């Protein structure tokens, strides 16, 4: 009996050491993931202000954090796929995609961002909302040509997302993100249509006024 108890104590010590290491890795990864999401939010705000260099700096910090998460969770795949890392990767993909699209550059690939496909696709879907914000800013400056370009980019994103007809367990809940993107695009299309009609009306009134004055 004493020998058996000693053996059980040794097992408990090993289990406890393993759980302690896992807990420490999880806490570190959680902290880094939260920081990543904050950096990405700051990057997107900078993009909307036209501060692209600052946005790049925040994105670089977010990427550095994600690489640290990878190292912290090496050997802890159960924690890596628990969900919070996916959220951080998704926000990173969103920030990078938003920066590229607002600049009029090609959308970065999942390989370039080094994030899994589910996080990439969901980040791309959420970038649609940021493009709407950018487009509304362009409407206020009467840059309707740019508005139509942004709307086409939003349509292109949706055109890709809607083809990803796989279970949510594989895509990280992409179906819901795609539905949200579709509703955003529909509202945005209405906004652009109204802005174009308003411009046409203003031009017609201006032409009529000139004719009357002449």
C-alpha positions in Angstrom: 0.0 0.0 0.0 2.7 2.6 0.8 4.5 1.8 -2.5 1.2 2.3 -4.3 0.6 5.6 -2.6 4.1 6.8 -3.5 3.5 5.8 -7.1 0.2 7.8 -7.1 1.9 10.8 -5.6 4.4 10.7 -8.4 1.7 10.6 -11.0 -0.1 13.5 -9.3 3.1 15.5 -9.3 3.5 14.9 -13.1 -0.1 15.7 -13.8 0.0 18.9 -11.7 3.2 20.0 -13.5 1.6 19.4 -16.8 -1.6 21.3 -15.9 0.5 24.2 -14.4 2.4 24.5 -17.7 -0.8 24.4 -19.7 -2.4 27.0 -17.5 0.5 29.4 -17.8 0.6 28.9 -21.6 -3.2 29.6 -21.7 -2.9 32.8 -19.6 0.0 34.1 -21.7 -1.9 33.3 -25.0 -5.0 35.0 -23.7 -3.1 38.2 -22.8 -1.4 38.3 -26.2 -4.6 37.6 -28.0 -6.4 40.5 -26.2 -3.4 42.8 -27.1 -3.6 41.6 -30.7 -7.3 42.5 -30.9 -6.6 45.9 -29.4 -3.8 46.6 -31.9 -6.0 45.6 -34.8 -8.8 47.9 -33.6 -6.3 50.7 -33.4 -5.0 49.9 -36.9 -8.5 50.1 -38.4 -9.2 53.4 -36.7 -5.9 54.7 -38.1 -6.9 53.5 -41.6 -10.2 55.4 -41.5 -8.2 58.6 -40.5 -5.9 58.0 -43.4 -2.9 57.3 -41.1 -1.6 54.3 -43.0 1.9 54.3 -41.6 0.5 54.2 -38.0 -1.9 51.4 -39.1 1.0 49.4 -40.4 2.8 49.9 -37.0 -0.2 48.5 -35.1 -0.5 45.6 -37.6 3.1 44.8 -37.1 2.6 44.7 -33.3 -0.4 42.4 -33.8 1.6 40.0 -36.0 4.4 39.9 -33.4 1.9 39.0 -30.8 0.4 36.2 -32.9 3.8 34.7 -33.4 4.3 34.8 -29.6 0.9 33.0 -29.3 2.1 30.3 -31.6 5.2 29.8 -29.5 3.4 29.9 -26.2 0.9 27.3 -27.3 3.3 24.9 -29.0 2.4 21.5 -27.7 -1.0 22.8 -26.5 -3.2 22.3 -29.5 -6.3 21.9 -27.4 -5.9 25.5 -26.2 -4.8 26.8 -29.6 -8.2 25.7 -31.1 -10.3 26.8 -28.1 -11.5 29.9 -29.9 -9.7 33.0 -28.6 -6.8 32.5 -30.9 -9.1 32.3 -33.9 -10.7 35.6 -32.8 -7.3 37.3 -32.7 -6.3 35.9 -36.1 -9.7 37.0 -37.5 -9.2 40.6 -36.3 -5.7 40.6 -37.7 -7.0 39.4 -41.1 -9.7 42.1 -41.0 -7.2 44.9 -40.2 -4.8 43.8 -43.0 -7.6 43.4 -45.5 -9.2 46.8 -44.6 -5.8 48.6 -45.0 -5.2 47.0 -48.4 -8.7 47.6 -49.7 -8.9 51.2 -48.6 -5.5 51.8 -50.2 -6.8 50.2 -53.4 -4.3 47.4 -53.1 -4.8 43.6 -53.7 -6.2 41.7 -50.8 -3.5 39.8 -48.9 -3.7 36.0 -49.1 -4.1 33.6 -46.1 -0.6 32.4 -46.8 0.8 36.0 -46.7 -0.9 36.6 -43.4 -0.1 33.2 -42.1 -3.5 32.6 -40.6 -5.9 29.6 -41.0 -8.5 29.8 -43.7 -11.5 30.1 -41.2 -10.0 33.1 -39.5 -9.0 34.7 -42.9 -12.5 34.3 -44.3 -14.3 35.7 -41.3 -11.8 38.6 -41.1 -12.6 39.3 -44.8 -16.3 39.2 -44.1 -15.9 41.7 -41.2 -13.8 44.0 -43.5 -17.0 44.5 -45.5 -18.4 46.6 -42.5 -15.2 48.7 -42.5 -15.5 49.3 -46.2 -19.1 50.5 -45.7 -17.7 53.1 -43.2 -15.0 54.1 -45.7 -17.6 54.4 -48.4 -19.9 56.6 -46.3 -17.0 58.9 -45.6 -16.5 59.1 -49.4 -20.1 60.0 -49.9 -19.7 62.9 -47.5 -16.8 64.2 -49.7 -18.9 63.6 -52.9 -16.3 61.1 -54.2 -18.9 58.9 -55.8 -16.4 57.3 -58.2 -14.5 55.9 -55.3 -17.8 54.8 -53.7 -18.6 52.6 -56.7 -15.1 51.1 -56.6 -15.5 50.2 -52.9 -19.0 48.8 -53.5 -17.5 46.5 -56.2 -14.8 45.4 -53.8 -17.6 44.5 -51.2 -19.5 42.6 -53.9 -16.3 40.7 -54.8 -15.8 39.7 -51.2 -19.3 38.5 -50.9 -19.0 36.6 -54.1 -16.2 34.6 -52.6 -17.7 34.1 -49.2 -21.0 32.8 -50.5 -19.2 29.9 -52.3 -17.8 28.6 -49.1 -20.6 26.2 -48.5 -19.1 24.1 -45.7 -20.2 23.3 -42.1 -19.7 26.0 -39.6 -17.5 23.6 -37.6 -15.0 23.9 -40.5 -15.4 27.6 -41.3 -15.6 29.1 -37.8 -19.3 30.3 -38.2 -18.7 31.8 -41.6 -22.3 31.4 -42.7 -23.5 34.1 -40.2 -20.7 36.4 -41.1 -21.6 36.0 -44.8 -25.3 36.8 -44.0 -24.2 40.0 -42.1 -21.9 41.0 -45.0 -24.8 40.6 -47.5 -27.1 42.8 -45.4 -24.4 45.5 -45.1 -23.9 45.5 -48.9 -27.6 45.8 -49.6 -27.8 48.8 -47.3 -24.7 50.3 -48.8 -26.0 49.9 -52.3 -29.1 51.8 -51.3 -26.9 54.6 -49.9 -24.8 54.8 -53.1 -28.0 54.8 -55.3 -29.5 57.7 -53.2 -26.2 59.7 -53.4 -26.1 59.2 -57.2 -29.7 60.3 -57.6 -29.1 63.3 -55.4 -26.1 64.3 -57.6 -28.2 63.9 -60.7 -31.0 66.0 -59.2 -28.6 68.7 -58.2 -27.1 68.8 -61.7 -30.5 69.0 -63.3 -31.5 71.9 -61.0 -28.3 73.7 -61.7 -28.8 73.2 -65.5 -32.4 74.5 -65.3 -31.3 77.5 -63.2 -28.7 78.4 -65.8 -31.2 78.1 -68.6 -33.7 80.4 -66.7 -30.9 82.9 -66.0 -29.8 82.8 -69.6 
